[in-house]
Amino acid sequence: MIYPIVAYGDPVLKKVAQDIEKGSLDVKKISEDMFETMENAHGVGLAAPQVGLNIRLFIIDTAVFDDKEITPVRKVFVNPIIEEEWGEDWPYEEGCLSIPGVRAEVYRPANLRIRYFDTEWKEHVEEYDGMCARVIQHEYDHIEGVLFVDYLSSIKKRLLKGKLTNISKGECDASYRMKFPLKK
């Protein structure tokens, strides 16, 4: 099932997501649907709040980068916790399926260690670097109620304010189905 992507301005995107209790939800089915949704929207990652679910789950698939230097990683992260981030902060122009048409340079640490469960409820502790780390950090921010535009300077935020308001009203172009909080 392809979910509609929740647009900027929806309160679920600014909430800290809730832990998932083992057995309370079908995390396999939810993650399969999220992969289908992400692939339909041509994304590289998707967090549950972006499909209106206030739960600590996100997915990534870095194979879409089609870059031999980026290790393809396709994973589901359930109840993740970033335990440590280190290394030099590096810039990259990020975008977000919930904020179509907006991109901005964001600095993030180069490395991280994350603890999470997979869909079988097996616990993992893994380290990532480079682009994989960045995608994980971006999606992890979503379950913490943080958007990439929150990292921008106040001047850049003011410059984007009208565009962000228009997105929340549904006045934007997206090639995928979306849900807009202020659309009449």
C-alpha positions in Angstrom: 0.0 0.0 0.0 1.3 3.4 -0.9 0.7 6.0 1.8 0.3 9.7 1.1 3.3 11.7 2.3 2.5 14.1 5.0 3.5 17.7 4.0 5.4 20.4 5.9 3.2 22.0 8.6 1.5 18.8 9.8 1.9 18.6 13.6 3.0 14.9 13.4 6.3 16.1 11.8 7.2 18.1 14.9 6.4 15.5 17.5 8.9 13.1 19.1 7.7 9.7 18.0 6.7 7.0 20.4 8.6 3.7 20.9 6.9 0.7 19.4 6.1 -2.1 21.9 7.1 -5.5 20.5 4.0 -7.2 19.1 1.8 -4.1 19.2 2.1 -3.4 15.5 3.0 -5.3 12.3 6.3 -3.6 11.7 7.1 -5.9 8.7 3.9 -4.8 6.9 4.3 -1.1 7.8 7.9 -1.1 6.6 7.0 -2.9 3.4 4.3 -0.3 2.7 6.8 2.4 3.6 9.4 1.0 1.1 6.7 1.0 -1.6 5.8 4.6 -0.7 9.4 5.7 -0.7 10.2 4.0 -4.0 7.0 5.5 -5.6 8.2 9.0 -4.5 11.9 8.3 -5.6 13.2 8.8 -2.1 16.3 7.4 -0.3 14.7 7.3 3.2 11.3 7.6 4.9 10.3 8.0 8.5 7.0 6.8 9.9 5.9 10.4 10.9 6.1 11.3 7.2 3.3 8.9 6.5 1.3 10.1 9.6 2.5 7.4 12.0 3.8 8.8 15.3 6.2 5.8 15.9 9.9 5.3 16.0 10.5 3.6 12.7 12.3 4.6 9.6 13.7 3.0 6.4 16.6 3.8 4.1 17.8 2.5 0.7 21.0 4.1 -0.4 21.2 2.0 -3.6 19.3 4.8 -5.4 22.5 7.0 -5.3 24.0 4.8 -8.0 27.5 5.7 -6.8 30.2 3.1 -6.4 31.6 4.9 -3.4 28.3 4.7 -1.5 27.7 1.2 0.0 24.1 0.2 -0.8 22.2 -0.2 2.4 18.5 -1.1 2.5 17.3 -1.4 6.1 14.5 -0.9 8.6 15.3 0.8 11.9 12.8 0.1 14.7 13.1 2.1 18.0 16.5 3.4 16.9 18.9 5.4 19.2 21.9 7.2 17.8 24.4 6.4 20.6 27.3 8.5 19.2 28.2 10.9 16.4 31.7 11.9 15.6 34.0 13.2 12.9 34.1 16.4 11.0 30.8 18.0 10.1 30.4 18.1 6.3 27.9 19.9 4.1 25.4 18.4 1.7 22.4 19.8 0.0 19.4 17.9 1.5 15.8 17.6 0.5 12.8 15.9 2.0 9.7 14.2 0.6 7.6 16.2 3.1 9.0 19.4 1.7 9.0 19.1 -2.1 11.0 21.6 -4.1 13.1 22.8 -1.2 16.8 21.9 -0.8 19.4 23.4 1.5 22.9 22.7 2.7 23.0 21.0 6.0 26.2 20.1 8.0 26.2 16.8 9.8 28.9 14.7 11.5 30.6 12.1 9.3 30.1 9.1 11.5 27.6 7.5 13.8 26.8 4.5 16.0 23.2 3.4 16.1 21.3 0.8 18.2 18.0 -0.4 16.7 15.8 -3.5 16.2 15.0 -5.0 12.8 11.5 -6.3 11.8 12.3 -9.6 13.6 13.0 -7.7 16.8 16.7 -8.6 16.7 18.8 -5.9 18.2 21.8 -4.4 16.3 24.5 -1.9 17.1 26.2 -0.7 13.9 28.5 2.1 12.7 28.0 4.1 9.5 29.8 6.9 7.8 29.5 9.3 4.9 26.2 9.3 2.9 24.7 6.3 4.8 25.3 8.2 8.1 23.7 11.3 6.6 20.6 9.5 5.4 20.2 7.8 8.8 20.7 11.2 10.6 18.1 12.8 8.4 15.5 10.1 9.0 16.4 9.9 12.7 15.7 13.6 13.0 12.2 12.9 11.7 11.4 10.6 14.6 12.8 13.3 17.0 10.4 15.9 15.5 13.2 17.8 13.6 13.2 18.7 9.9 16.3 19.7 7.9 15.0 23.2 7.6 15.3 23.5 11.4 19.1 23.6 10.9 19.0 26.7 8.6 19.9 30.2 9.7 17.0 32.5 10.7 17.6 34.5 7.5 17.3 31.4 5.3 14.2 30.3 7.2 12.6 33.8 6.7 13.4 33.5 2.9 11.7 30.1 2.8 8.7 31.0 4.9 6.3 31.7 2.0 7.4 28.6 0.1 6.9 26.4 3.3 3.5 27.9 3.9 2.5 27.2 0.3 3.6 23.6 0.7 1.4 23.2 3.8 -1.5 24.5 1.7 -0.8 22.1 -1.2 0.6 24.7 -3.5 3.6 22.8 -4.7 4.6 20.2 -7.3 5.1 16.7 -6.2 5.0 13.6 -8.4 3.6 11.5 -5.5 0.4 11.6 -3.4 0.6 14.0 -0.4 -1.5 15.0 2.5 -1.5 18.8 3.2 -2.4 20.1 6.7 -3.8 23.5 5.5 -5.4 22.5 2.1 -9.0 23.6 1.9 
